[in-house]
């Protein structure tokens, strides 16, 4: 009886050890690939998370309900008045982000020339300054689709003593011109023959006005709406807007303004573009342009023009 009981216990023990041994083989990774598949799924999940990591800013903005925008205090695109952010580009951006469920706008004032560096340094989520899309800038930021179009303007001392009516006149008459740092007009005047030693860079529009009024410069230039409205707001009777200014026939004019995004934030830019198009289609963008002194017909970009075409130089 004792022998039978011992044999039974020994048999049970053998079966138990065999069962434990089988479990150990599975856990260490059997040749059937089941454990390898599990590892692949884990790696795929990690890769997926890594791929979407650069696009997480949209979700963060929507979750917080707050977006940070950079502007350069340039009327009528984006400017501050009585501590309130205003302007056509700002209004369009606010309308777009409202459609994305983001209602709180945190604004960051910056010199125009520091907007792109600030965007790439992570200070802003988006630039809403009506910034002109051009090939050089397209190498550093990703623009949204065009929101507006505009030409150039010229301001001189009262009476236009040097008789300047074009960029070519500035070049031919050896005049000096004050231009806001980072503005496309620096390149425009050079394409019309203005030399580097004729150009003075300034931090903002008021500084360019001051240069002309004091005689340090003979003229200043900028986008037509910007300098015209800035002069009206300043009430400066020592300067005048050149009404018969001749628009240069060069690539980049007219300019097409758009919001700009960090190159890593594709998801944010694409979501912005999608809602922007809806607001263009329903007439909201045209209405916002008019409210800020633009013409819905004259300052709206062509319907079939894309940022990709502008960046590739196909718009002119």
Backbone bond lengths (Angstrom), bond angles and torsions (degrees), N, CA, C in turn:
res aa  C-N    CA-C-N  psi(-1)  N-CA   C-N-CA  omega(-1)  CA-C   N-CA-C  phi
1 X - - - 1.463 - - 1.515 110.26 -
2 X 1.345 115.38 -44.46 1.457 119.83 179.31 1.523 110.43 -63.77
3 X 1.382 115.16 -37.30 1.459 118.84 179.40 1.519 110.77 -65.90
4 X 1.324 118.12 -40.78 1.458 123.00 179.50 1.522 110.72 -64.00
5 X 1.338 116.61 -43.64 1.465 121.26 179.61 1.528 110.45 -63.85
6 X 1.343 116.85 -41.36 1.473 120.77 179.61 1.505 110.35 -64.42
7 X 1.362 116.20 -39.65 1.475 119.13 179.41 1.508 111.17 -65.30
8 X 1.327 116.35 -38.91 1.472 120.09 179.97 1.520 110.68 -64.30
9 X 1.336 115.10 -45.02 1.481 119.64 -179.19 1.523 109.91 -63.06
10 X 1.348 115.77 -39.79 1.466 120.07 -179.31 1.525 110.98 -64.54
11 X 1.363 116.71 -38.15 1.467 120.93 179.03 1.512 111.51 -65.69
12 X 1.333 115.45 -43.84 1.474 119.73 179.70 1.516 110.49 -61.69
13 X 1.365 115.05 -40.37 1.462 120.18 -179.56 1.526 110.68 -62.72
14 X 1.333 117.96 -41.78 1.472 122.25 179.20 1.529 109.99 -61.53
15 X 1.350 116.40 -45.06 1.472 120.25 179.89 1.524 110.98 -62.63
16 X 1.320 117.72 -39.91 1.458 122.72 -179.14 1.523 111.36 -64.13
17 X 1.356 115.53 -44.55 1.465 119.84 179.54 1.522 111.14 -65.72
18 X 1.312 117.25 -36.45 1.462 121.00 179.17 1.513 110.23 -64.40
19 X 1.349 116.01 -42.64 1.464 120.51 179.54 1.508 110.82 -62.93
20 X 1.351 116.86 -42.79 1.465 120.42 179.05 1.512 111.07 -63.99
21 X 1.333 115.91 -40.84 1.457 119.50 -179.67 1.504 111.67 -63.23
22 X 1.350 120.20 -38.92 1.457 123.55 178.26 1.495 111.67 -61.91
23 X 1.333 116.46 -40.61 1.465 120.19 179.92 1.503 110.13 -64.37
24 X 1.325 118.28 -37.58 1.450 121.95 -178.43 1.509 110.51 -65.84
25 X 1.320 118.48 -38.18 1.469 121.77 179.90 1.518 110.51 -63.55
26 X 1.351 117.39 -43.09 1.464 121.37 -179.18 1.520 110.42 -63.53
27 X 1.301 118.95 -43.27 1.451 123.04 -175.63 1.514 111.41 -66.74
28 X 1.349 116.06 -32.11 1.456 118.19 -177.75 1.514 111.88 -81.56
29 X 1.330 118.82 -6.01 1.457 121.46 177.96 1.500 111.19 103.69
30 X 1.331 117.31 95.36 1.458 121.31 -179.48 1.520 109.59 -81.98
31 X 1.319 116.70 170.93 1.450 121.39 -176.86 1.519 112.33 -78.02
32 X 1.356 117.70 -3.98 1.461 118.30 -179.33 1.529 112.55 -76.86
33 X 1.373 118.09 -6.21 1.459 122.23 174.27 1.502 114.60 83.16
34 X 1.346 117.59 0.67 1.463 117.61 -177.23 1.513 111.56 -63.45
35 X 1.339 116.81 -41.31 1.456 119.52 -179.58 1.526 110.35 -71.22
36 X 1.364 117.20 -34.51 1.458 120.77 177.44 1.508 111.30 -64.62
37 X 1.341 118.36 -38.38 1.468 121.57 178.47 1.509 110.21 -61.70
38 X 1.330 115.94 -42.70 1.462 120.07 -179.87 1.519 110.36 -60.95
39 X 1.364 115.21 -40.89 1.455 119.08 178.80 1.514 111.00 -64.96
40 X 1.349 118.45 -38.64 1.453 122.24 -179.58 1.514 111.02 -64.81
41 X 1.340 115.19 -40.57 1.459 118.76 178.48 1.513 110.45 -61.43
42 X 1.341 116.70 -40.49 1.455 121.28 179.94 1.525 110.73 -64.09
43 X 1.382 114.50 -43.00 1.457 118.86 179.50 1.517 110.74 -65.41
44 X 1.358 116.65 -39.72 1.464 120.15 179.66 1.508 111.11 -62.87
45 X 1.333 115.44 -40.10 1.459 119.39 179.39 1.515 110.46 -63.18
46 X 1.354 115.09 -41.52 1.460 119.10 179.92 1.505 110.72 -65.12
47 X 1.373 116.46 -41.75 1.449 120.06 179.12 1.505 110.57 -63.20
48 X 1.355 116.02 -42.08 1.466 119.89 179.51 1.507 111.44 -60.52
49 X 1.337 115.93 -42.25 1.461 119.76 179.19 1.515 110.42 -64.29
50 X 1.364 115.67 -37.87 1.454 119.34 -179.91 1.511 111.48 -66.31
51 X 1.368 116.00 -41.10 1.453 120.15 -178.78 1.510 111.83 -64.85
52 X 1.334 117.84 -34.47 1.453 120.57 -177.55 1.518 112.26 -89.27
53 X 1.332 116.44 -4.77 1.460 119.54 -176.28 1.507 113.29 -58.77
54 X 1.371 116.82 -39.45 1.449 120.60 -178.58 1.506 112.49 -70.72
55 X 1.340 116.92 -19.31 1.453 121.63 -177.12 1.527 112.45 -99.99
56 X 1.323 118.05 8.47 1.455 121.10 -174.83 1.525 112.87 -74.61
57 X 1.325 117.40 -11.38 1.460 120.15 -175.74 1.519 111.36 -62.70
58 X 1.316 118.55 -37.02 1.463 120.87 178.43 1.518 110.44 -58.76
59 X 1.334 117.41 -47.57 1.463 121.08 -179.80 1.522 110.80 -62.63
60 X 1.340 116.65 -39.58 1.464 120.39 179.51 1.523 110.87 -64.54
61 X 1.326 116.14 -42.17 1.469 120.49 179.73 1.522 110.52 -64.71
62 X 1.327 116.02 -44.04 1.466 119.33 -179.18 1.523 111.42 -67.38
63 X 1.324 116.52 -36.49 1.471 119.86 179.42 1.527 111.10 -67.36
64 X 1.329 116.10 -41.54 1.468 120.03 -179.02 1.524 112.54 -80.80
65 X 1.343 115.61 -23.69 1.470 119.72 -177.32 1.514 113.02 75.40
66 X 1.331 117.66 13.92 1.469 122.04 -175.97 1.528 110.67 -130.90
67 X 1.334 116.17 135.23 1.456 121.68 175.02 1.525 108.04 -126.44
68 X 1.326 117.08 141.84 1.462 122.40 179.61 1.515 109.25 -103.43
69 X 1.333 116.01 124.30 1.457 119.66 -178.79 1.525 110.48 -118.83
70 X 1.322 115.78 148.68 1.461 121.75 176.58 1.515 109.90 -104.79
71 X 1.323 116.56 138.80 1.470 120.95 178.02 1.521 108.29 -143.87
72 X 1.341 116.53 166.61 1.462 120.26 -172.08 1.528 113.23 -120.93
73 X 1.326 116.80 18.01 1.469 121.24 178.66 1.525 111.20 56.60
74 X 1.333 114.81 49.60 1.460 121.82 -178.03 1.522 109.36 -119.15
75 X 1.315 116.14 103.43 1.463 121.31 178.02 1.531 108.94 -75.27
76 X 1.327 118.28 137.23 1.464 130.21 9.16 1.530 113.94 -103.82
77 X 1.337 118.43 22.26 1.456 121.02 -176.13 1.524 112.08 -84.78
78 X 1.326 116.31 -57.67 1.450 121.66 176.80 1.513 108.47 -153.69
79 X 1.315 117.82 119.74 1.467 120.64 -177.09 1.521 110.02 -154.92
80 X 1.307 115.04 164.64 1.461 121.07 -178.04 1.509 109.97 -111.41
81 X 1.322 115.58 131.82 1.463 121.43 179.16 1.524 108.11 -140.96
82 X 1.334 115.29 122.40 1.469 120.24 -176.63 1.534 111.21 53.31
83 X 1.351 114.53 42.63 1.467 123.01 178.53 1.525 113.12 65.12
84 X 1.314 116.62 12.71 1.462 120.68 178.66 1.522 109.03 -112.03
85 X 1.334 116.17 134.76 1.451 121.43 179.79 1.524 109.49 -82.62
86 X 1.335 115.98 127.77 1.456 121.23 -176.60 1.523 110.14 -134.33
87 X 1.333 115.71 177.37 1.453 120.83 176.11 1.513 112.91 119.61
88 X 1.339 116.05 158.55 1.460 120.93 -177.03 1.520 112.30 -62.36
89 X 1.340 116.91 -47.54 1.470 119.79 -178.90 1.524 111.16 -64.13
90 X 1.326 115.69 -38.15 1.466 120.64 179.20 1.525 110.46 -66.06
91 X 1.335 116.37 -46.07 1.464 120.24 -178.92 1.526 111.40 -61.88
92 X 1.335 115.85 -40.02 1.464 119.55 178.82 1.532 110.02 -64.96
93 X 1.330 115.84 -44.84 1.473 119.60 179.80 1.525 111.20 -62.50
94 X 1.318 117.18 -42.47 1.467 120.46 179.31 1.523 110.47 -61.38
95 X 1.332 116.90 -41.65 1.463 120.81 179.85 1.528 110.93 -64.96
96 X 1.317 116.70 -40.87 1.460 120.70 179.71 1.526 110.66 -65.88
97 X 1.331 116.93 -47.50 1.460 119.60 -178.26 1.518 111.82 -67.51
98 X 1.323 117.45 -29.82 1.469 120.03 175.25 1.526 109.94 -61.42
99 X 1.334 116.24 -38.73 1.468 120.16 177.49 1.527 111.13 -67.19
100 X 1.331 116.31 -24.68 1.462 120.81 178.00 1.526 111.73 -88.97
101 X 1.332 116.63 4.36 1.458 120.66 178.61 1.511 114.17 83.47
102 X 1.329 116.53 18.54 1.466 121.44 -178.96 1.521 108.66 -115.09
103 X 1.325 117.08 112.05 1.461 121.03 -173.40 1.523 114.27 -109.06
104 X 1.319 117.28 -13.26 1.460 119.13 -177.49 1.530 110.33 -102.21
105 X 1.342 115.50 120.73 1.464 121.28 -179.89 1.526 109.36 -106.99
106 X 1.313 115.95 120.72 1.458 120.86 172.80 1.523 107.63 -102.76
107 X 1.329 116.49 119.66 1.459 120.44 -175.10 1.518 111.69 -101.08
108 X 1.335 115.07 146.18 1.455 121.93 178.59 1.528 108.00 -128.44
109 X 1.337 116.82 111.96 1.455 121.61 178.07 1.521 109.76 -75.55
110 X 1.341 116.28 135.92 1.455 121.03 -179.73 1.518 109.43 -148.86
111 X 1.339 116.88 153.60 1.459 119.56 169.58 1.522 107.55 -61.09
112 X 1.322 116.35 145.37 1.457 120.35 -176.02 1.530 111.07 -54.84
113 X 1.333 116.23 -42.45 1.452 120.48 -177.97 1.514 114.31 -67.32
114 X 1.345 117.20 -12.01 1.466 121.37 -179.43 1.527 112.76 -103.99
115 X 1.337 117.29 2.23 1.460 119.72 -178.26 1.528 112.11 -65.75
116 X 1.323 117.42 -49.85 1.467 119.82 -179.44 1.524 111.75 -65.88
117 X 1.353 119.57 -46.43 1.467 118.50 175.06 1.529 112.56 -57.72
118 X 1.337 116.54 -38.65 1.462 120.16 179.10 1.514 112.15 -66.11
119 X 1.330 116.89 -39.39 1.465 121.24 177.24 1.520 110.94 -62.59
120 X 1.318 115.77 -46.51 1.466 119.83 -177.91 1.524 112.70 -71.96
121 X 1.340 116.61 -19.02 1.465 120.60 176.73 1.524 111.79 -88.27
122 X 1.342 116.63 -1.75 1.457 120.89 177.59 1.516 115.06 86.45
123 X 1.338 118.15 12.43 1.467 120.64 179.02 1.524 111.22 -73.02
124 X 1.331 117.09 -30.30 1.466 122.14 -179.21 1.527 109.95 -126.05
125 X 1.334 115.04 157.12 1.461 120.54 170.71 1.516 110.31 -87.65
126 X 1.322 115.40 -30.22 1.459 120.95 -176.04 1.522 109.28 -155.90
127 X 1.322 116.28 148.99 1.462 121.88 172.58 1.520 107.43 -99.73
128 X 1.323 116.71 124.93 1.470 120.66 177.49 1.522 107.91 -122.41
129 X 1.318 115.64 74.32 1.462 120.91 -176.45 1.522 111.68 -126.35
130 X 1.335 117.32 16.21 1.453 119.55 -176.32 1.517 111.18 60.96
131 X 1.320 116.67 28.17 1.474 121.61 -174.89 1.518 110.85 -61.35
132 X 1.344 115.62 133.80 1.457 120.78 179.96 1.525 110.92 -70.51
133 X 1.312 115.79 133.43 1.456 121.70 175.74 1.526 107.70 -77.04
134 X 1.316 117.13 125.92 1.463 119.75 171.61 1.516 109.73 -144.86
135 X 1.322 115.49 167.33 1.461 120.52 -172.54 1.530 112.84 -60.32
136 X 1.323 117.39 -39.62 1.466 120.10 -179.79 1.523 111.49 -64.90
137 X 1.331 116.53 -46.85 1.461 120.03 -179.64 1.523 111.48 -65.61
138 X 1.327 116.20 -30.61 1.463 119.60 179.55 1.523 112.10 -65.13
139 X 1.334 117.26 -16.77 1.457 121.08 176.54 1.524 111.93 -79.63
140 X 1.334 117.10 -16.18 1.465 120.89 -173.70 1.525 114.47 -115.35
141 X 1.319 117.60 -24.14 1.463 121.66 179.14 1.520 108.95 -137.85
142 X 1.312 115.98 166.29 1.466 121.42 173.39 1.522 108.25 -108.57
143 X 1.312 116.57 117.00 1.465 121.07 -179.96 1.518 111.39 -83.69
144 X 1.334 114.55 148.27 1.446 120.18 167.70 1.520 108.21 -74.08
145 X 1.332 116.78 -177.84 1.463 119.71 178.58 1.542 109.85 -71.87
146 X 1.340 117.86 156.14 1.476 121.46 -176.24 1.529 112.51 -58.05
147 X 1.335 114.50 139.08 1.465 121.21 179.35 1.527 112.30 -112.28
148 X 1.341 116.25 -24.06 1.465 120.65 -175.97 1.516 110.07 -159.80
149 X 1.324 116.01 163.86 1.459 121.54 175.67 1.522 108.79 -133.42
150 X 1.330 116.67 150.00 1.464 119.81 -177.83 1.529 110.64 -159.28
151 X 1.354 115.21 158.63 1.454 122.13 177.86 1.518 111.03 -105.25
152 X 1.330 116.22 -164.13 1.462 122.42 -175.80 1.528 111.53 -107.74
153 X 1.330 115.29 163.67 1.461 120.69 178.14 1.517 110.42 -142.50
154 X 1.328 115.63 164.83 1.467 121.34 -177.07 1.523 109.51 -137.21
155 X 1.337 116.11 136.43 1.461 122.22 176.76 1.524 108.41 -124.80
156 X 1.342 114.76 136.45 1.471 121.75 -178.00 1.527 108.92 -134.07
157 X 1.314 116.18 176.62 1.466 119.98 174.32 1.530 109.56 -66.59
158 X 1.313 115.36 155.10 1.460 121.43 -179.28 1.531 109.94 -53.21
159 X 1.324 116.24 131.45 1.457 121.10 -179.47 1.515 113.71 89.18
160 X 1.342 117.07 -7.80 1.463 122.58 178.50 1.532 111.00 48.89
161 X 1.352 116.90 63.40 1.465 121.41 -173.76 1.526 115.46 -57.49
162 X 1.334 118.15 -27.39 1.465 119.91 179.59 1.521 112.16 -97.90
163 X 1.340 115.99 4.72 1.467 121.77 176.74 1.532 111.32 53.05
164 X 1.333 115.44 56.68 1.461 121.72 -178.31 1.526 110.27 -97.88
165 X 1.329 115.53 125.29 1.467 119.91 -178.84 1.533 112.20 -132.84
166 X 1.328 116.70 4.79 1.461 120.69 -179.57 1.522 108.77 -162.88
167 X 1.321 116.24 167.64 1.455 120.48 174.70 1.529 110.05 -66.65
168 X 1.326 115.70 -33.93 1.458 119.47 178.16 1.527 110.70 -62.33
169 X 1.334 117.03 -35.30 1.462 120.63 177.42 1.528 110.83 -62.83
170 X 1.330 116.47 -40.23 1.467 120.44 179.24 1.520 109.64 -60.02
171 X 1.330 115.78 -43.22 1.464 120.38 -179.62 1.524 111.48 -66.67
172 X 1.327 116.53 -48.32 1.465 121.46 -174.09 1.528 113.15 -69.68
173 X 1.333 116.45 -31.22 1.459 120.20 -176.16 1.531 112.31 -98.94
174 X 1.322 115.23 12.15 1.461 121.60 177.78 1.532 112.10 51.21
175 X 1.320 115.53 40.72 1.463 121.45 178.63 1.529 109.33 -84.34
176 X 1.321 115.78 162.64 1.463 120.79 176.39 1.523 109.09 -107.51
177 X 1.323 116.37 147.40 1.457 120.77 -177.41 1.521 109.61 -133.53
178 X 1.319 116.35 133.15 1.460 122.69 177.47 1.525 108.93 -98.57
179 X 1.340 116.61 127.24 1.464 121.45 -175.85 1.524 109.63 -133.85
180 X 1.311 116.04 141.22 1.455 121.13 179.08 1.527 110.56 -63.27
181 X 1.312 116.78 132.90 1.464 121.83 -179.02 1.521 111.25 -56.49
182 X 1.314 115.98 136.22 1.461 121.13 178.22 1.510 114.42 86.96
183 X 1.347 117.99 -6.56 1.459 121.40 -177.43 1.528 111.35 -77.38
184 X 1.313 115.83 149.01 1.468 120.71 -179.89 1.520 111.70 -66.33
185 X 1.345 116.82 -20.89 1.463 119.78 -178.11 1.532 112.62 -62.05
186 X 1.319 117.66 -24.52 1.470 120.27 177.40 1.526 109.56 -60.22
187 X 1.308 115.94 -44.85 1.466 120.57 178.71 1.525 110.90 -71.82
188 X 1.334 116.13 -38.52 1.465 119.53 -178.54 1.530 111.81 -59.84
189 X 1.340 116.54 -48.23 1.467 118.51 -177.14 1.534 110.56 -66.59
190 X 1.321 117.19 -33.17 1.463 119.84 178.60 1.524 111.09 -66.62
191 X 1.320 115.88 -36.63 1.465 119.55 177.17 1.526 111.76 -65.72
192 X 1.320 116.35 -22.59 1.468 121.06 178.01 1.523 112.30 -94.77
193 X 1.341 116.44 10.57 1.450 120.07 172.90 1.511 116.60 100.95
194 X 1.343 118.45 1.10 1.464 121.62 178.75 1.529 108.44 -75.03
195 X 1.324 117.08 128.86 1.466 121.06 -177.66 1.529 110.88 -83.48
196 X 1.322 115.18 162.12 1.461 120.24 -178.17 1.526 112.18 -60.37
197 X 1.338 116.77 -35.33 1.468 118.19 -177.83 1.528 112.92 -75.16
198 X 1.333 117.26 -4.78 1.461 121.15 174.40 1.526 111.63 -92.82
199 X 1.323 116.69 -8.20 1.470 121.46 -174.38 1.520 110.93 -104.49
200 X 1.335 115.70 130.64 1.459 122.33 174.21 1.528 107.74 -115.73
201 X 1.304 117.64 127.48 1.466 120.30 178.60 1.525 110.25 -94.06
202 X 1.338 115.59 144.12 1.464 121.79 -179.47 1.523 109.25 -134.10
203 X 1.337 115.96 160.29 1.459 120.95 -175.40 1.510 114.92 -72.48
204 X 1.344 117.17 -30.63 1.462 120.27 -177.68 1.522 110.18 -156.54
205 X 1.327 116.37 178.24 1.469 122.05 -177.76 1.531 112.09 -62.93
206 X 1.334 120.09 -47.32 1.469 119.22 178.60 1.531 112.75 -55.90
207 X 1.327 116.79 -35.28 1.463 120.22 179.11 1.525 111.24 -67.08
208 X 1.328 117.10 -35.20 1.471 119.41 177.25 1.527 110.18 -69.04
209 X 1.327 116.73 -38.11 1.473 120.48 176.87 1.520 110.44 -61.23
210 X 1.312 115.02 -43.63 1.464 120.36 -178.99 1.523 110.97 -61.54
211 X 1.331 116.56 -38.53 1.458 120.65 179.90 1.521 111.24 -63.80
212 X 1.337 116.83 -40.38 1.462 120.19 -179.89 1.525 110.84 -72.64
213 X 1.326 116.74 -44.10 1.468 120.46 -178.73 1.526 111.09 -61.17
214 X 1.322 117.82 -37.67 1.458 121.66 -177.51 1.529 112.52 -81.31
215 X 1.326 116.68 -10.79 1.455 120.10 -179.26 1.517 114.20 90.12
216 X 1.336 117.33 1.95 1.460 119.45 177.83 1.526 110.81 -69.42
217 X 1.329 115.87 -24.72 1.459 121.64 176.64 1.525 108.15 -135.79
218 X 1.333 115.48 154.70 1.467 119.90 -179.11 1.522 111.99 -89.78
219 X 1.321 116.97 -20.76 1.469 120.11 -176.71 1.513 109.94 -159.60
220 X 1.306 114.24 164.44 1.463 120.40 168.94 1.510 107.70 -136.45
221 X 1.302 116.33 152.47 1.453 120.69 -179.25 1.529 110.06 -137.65
222 X 1.298 114.21 156.36 1.461 121.95 179.14 1.507 107.15 -173.69
223 X 1.310 117.52 -174.65 1.457 118.02 176.81 1.523 109.03 -62.65
224 X 1.316 115.44 144.55 1.468 121.64 -172.38 1.520 113.17 -52.16
225 X 1.331 115.99 -50.74 1.462 119.60 -176.68 1.525 111.25 -65.17
226 X 1.327 116.82 -37.87 1.461 120.83 -177.19 1.513 111.95 -61.06
227 X 1.335 115.91 -56.62 1.465 117.88 -173.58 1.525 112.16 -74.88
228 X 1.320 117.20 -29.83 1.462 119.57 178.92 1.524 110.84 -66.78
229 X 1.332 116.73 -46.82 1.457 120.78 -179.43 1.525 111.09 -71.32
230 X 1.336 116.59 -34.76 1.461 119.56 178.28 1.518 110.66 -64.71
231 X 1.331 117.00 -38.50 1.461 120.96 178.85 1.533 110.73 -67.76
232 X 1.320 116.09 -40.45 1.466 119.98 177.62 1.522 110.75 -62.80
233 X 1.327 116.05 -42.05 1.462 119.92 -179.67 1.528 111.79 -67.49
234 X 1.341 116.36 -35.45 1.460 120.37 -178.45 1.525 112.21 -72.40
235 X 1.335 116.55 -25.64 1.459 119.64 -178.88 1.515 112.35 61.76
236 X 1.314 117.15 33.63 1.464 122.77 -175.95 1.527 109.91 -89.19
237 X 1.337 117.32 109.87 1.463 120.46 -177.95 1.530 112.44 -87.32
238 X 1.341 117.12 6.23 1.464 121.01 176.80 1.529 111.79 -91.91
239 X 1.330 115.45 -8.26 1.460 120.93 -178.83 1.522 109.92 -123.18
240 X 1.321 116.05 159.37 1.460 119.23 176.34 1.527 110.88 -143.36
241 X 1.316 114.43 149.83 1.458 122.47 177.20 1.528 107.88 -86.37
242 X 1.317 117.16 131.14 1.461 121.52 -179.17 1.529 108.97 -79.91
243 X 1.331 115.68 101.96 1.461 120.93 -173.74 1.529 112.54 -68.09
244 X 1.321 117.24 -30.53 1.468 119.77 -177.58 1.530 111.99 -101.10
245 X 1.318 115.73 30.80 1.472 120.24 178.97 1.523 109.90 -58.90
246 X 1.321 115.91 135.78 1.461 121.81 -179.06 1.528 110.17 -94.32
247 X 1.321 116.25 114.22 1.461 120.77 -179.69 1.527 109.79 -64.26
248 X 1.325 118.43 129.32 1.466 120.18 179.53 1.523 111.63 -70.80
249 X 1.303 115.80 142.96 1.460 121.50 179.80 1.528 108.73 -92.98
250 X 1.327 115.78 73.95 1.463 120.83 -178.07 1.525 109.71 -134.81
251 X 1.332 115.28 161.17 1.463 119.99 178.31 1.524 109.59 -63.25
252 X 1.314 115.82 132.51 1.458 120.86 -179.08 1.510 112.91 109.16
253 X 1.327 117.20 -10.86 1.462 121.33 178.45 1.531 108.05 -124.90
254 X 1.329 119.13 124.47 1.459 125.40 2.67 1.531 112.26 -69.88
255 X 1.326 114.84 163.79 1.464 121.08 178.61 1.519 109.84 -95.67
256 X 1.321 115.22 152.19 1.464 121.41 178.45 1.526 108.33 -119.47
257 X 1.323 116.12 116.33 1.455 121.24 -176.19 1.519 112.47 -92.04
258 X 1.334 114.79 145.24 1.463 119.97 -179.33 1.519 110.03 -156.65
259 X 1.322 115.54 164.78 1.460 121.15 171.96 1.521 108.46 -73.65
260 X 1.326 116.86 152.51 1.467 120.71 -179.37 1.525 110.18 -125.38
261 X 1.337 115.61 144.00 1.460 122.45 -174.67 1.524 110.64 -128.78
262 X 1.334 115.88 157.40 1.459 121.03 174.33 1.530 108.45 -63.75
263 X 1.331 118.57 138.98 1.471 121.24 -178.63 1.522 114.51 -56.42
264 X 1.328 118.82 -22.33 1.463 121.07 -179.59 1.530 113.19 -83.83
265 X 1.336 116.82 -9.88 1.468 119.84 -173.87 1.525 112.12 -102.07
266 X 1.341 116.03 55.28 1.459 120.74 -178.65 1.527 112.22 -60.73
267 X 1.323 116.16 -41.81 1.465 119.90 -177.12 1.525 110.71 -62.47
268 X 1.330 116.75 -41.18 1.463 121.53 178.33 1.525 110.22 -63.98
269 X 1.323 117.01 -46.41 1.464 120.90 -179.38 1.527 111.41 -63.43
270 X 1.313 116.89 -43.37 1.461 120.08 -178.94 1.516 112.03 -65.47
271 X 1.328 116.74 -39.20 1.464 120.49 177.26 1.528 110.16 -65.46
272 X 1.329 115.66 -40.32 1.475 121.02 177.75 1.532 109.75 -61.63
273 X 1.330 116.98 -46.89 1.468 120.93 -179.15 1.524 111.85 -60.67
274 X 1.313 115.92 -39.97 1.467 120.06 -178.27 1.524 111.01 -62.58
275 X 1.328 116.62 -45.68 1.467 119.83 -179.99 1.531 111.06 -73.14
276 X 1.344 116.70 -33.76 1.461 120.45 177.04 1.524 110.54 -59.23
277 X 1.323 117.11 -44.89 1.462 120.75 -178.85 1.522 111.75 -61.55
278 X 1.314 116.56 -37.97 1.464 120.16 177.52 1.526 110.57 -62.79
279 X 1.342 116.67 -39.89 1.459 120.92 -178.90 1.527 111.78 -74.23
280 X 1.329 116.50 -26.77 1.468 119.93 172.97 1.522 109.08 -70.19
281 X 1.323 116.36 -44.91 1.466 121.60 -177.21 1.524 113.11 -64.32
282 X 1.341 116.82 -35.69 1.475 118.08 -177.47 1.533 113.02 -90.93
283 X 1.343 116.81 3.98 1.464 120.42 175.17 1.512 115.23 89.16
284 X 1.332 117.67 -0.04 1.469 120.17 -178.39 1.524 112.04 -64.13
285 X 1.320 117.13 -43.38 1.467 120.49 -178.47 1.522 110.89 -63.78
286 X 1.321 117.64 -42.50 1.470 121.01 177.75 1.523 110.73 -60.35
287 X 1.312 116.42 -40.58 1.469 121.45 178.96 1.528 111.01 -64.50
288 X 1.322 117.00 -42.07 1.468 120.98 -179.71 1.527 111.04 -67.93
289 X 1.329 117.44 -36.25 1.461 120.53 176.06 1.522 110.29 -61.91
290 X 1.318 116.86 -46.28 1.467 121.40 -179.43 1.522 111.67 -63.36
291 X 1.313 116.63 -38.28 1.467 120.51 179.85 1.523 111.94 -64.08
292 X 1.323 117.11 -20.53 1.455 121.24 -178.58 1.535 112.78 -107.20
293 X 1.315 116.40 18.34 1.459 120.76 173.81 1.506 115.81 92.88
294 X 1.318 117.84 -0.99 1.450 120.88 177.83 1.531 110.24 -85.14
295 X 1.313 115.24 168.02 1.457 121.32 173.43 1.520 107.95 -99.76
296 X 1.315 116.59 128.54 1.463 120.06 -179.13 1.524 110.74 -61.86
297 X 1.318 117.07 -31.56 1.461 120.07 -179.93 1.522 111.32 -86.90
298 X 1.336 117.35 -48.12 1.452 121.09 -175.08 1.510 114.86 -74.60
299 X 1.338 117.76 -25.24 1.463 120.48 -175.01 1.518 114.22 -111.83
300 X 1.328 116.80 3.73 1.470 119.66 175.72 1.531 108.48 -86.60
301 X 1.333 118.29 135.61 1.472 119.61 -179.79 1.524 110.96 -69.83
302 X 1.334 117.76 156.37 1.470 120.55 176.51 1.524 110.83 -56.45
303 X 1.324 115.97 141.39 1.462 120.60 -174.91 1.520 112.91 -62.32
304 X 1.335 117.16 -32.91 1.468 119.57 -174.70 1.526 113.16 -95.68
305 X 1.338 117.91 8.71 1.460 121.30 -178.95 1.527 110.26 -89.75
306 X 1.328 116.75 133.11 1.461 121.16 -179.76 1.530 110.76 -116.40
307 X 1.308 115.26 159.42 1.467 120.71 176.51 1.519 111.05 -62.03
308 X 1.313 117.04 -36.98 1.465 120.27 178.81 1.525 110.75 -59.37
309 X 1.330 117.55 -42.15 1.459 120.95 178.51 1.521 111.88 -64.05
310 X 1.351 115.55 -40.80 1.461 119.42 -179.96 1.516 110.19 -65.99
311 X 1.322 117.00 -45.25 1.464 121.13 179.68 1.524 111.91 -61.06
312 X 1.326 116.47 -30.45 1.461 120.91 -179.46 1.523 112.53 -89.00
313 X 1.343 116.86 2.64 1.456 120.69 178.26 1.515 113.97 76.58
314 X 1.344 117.17 20.62 1.469 121.02 -176.39 1.529 112.96 -93.65
315 X 1.342 117.55 3.56 1.461 120.19 -173.95 1.522 112.47 -89.54
316 X 1.346 117.28 -10.12 1.461 119.18 -175.65 1.516 111.02 -124.23
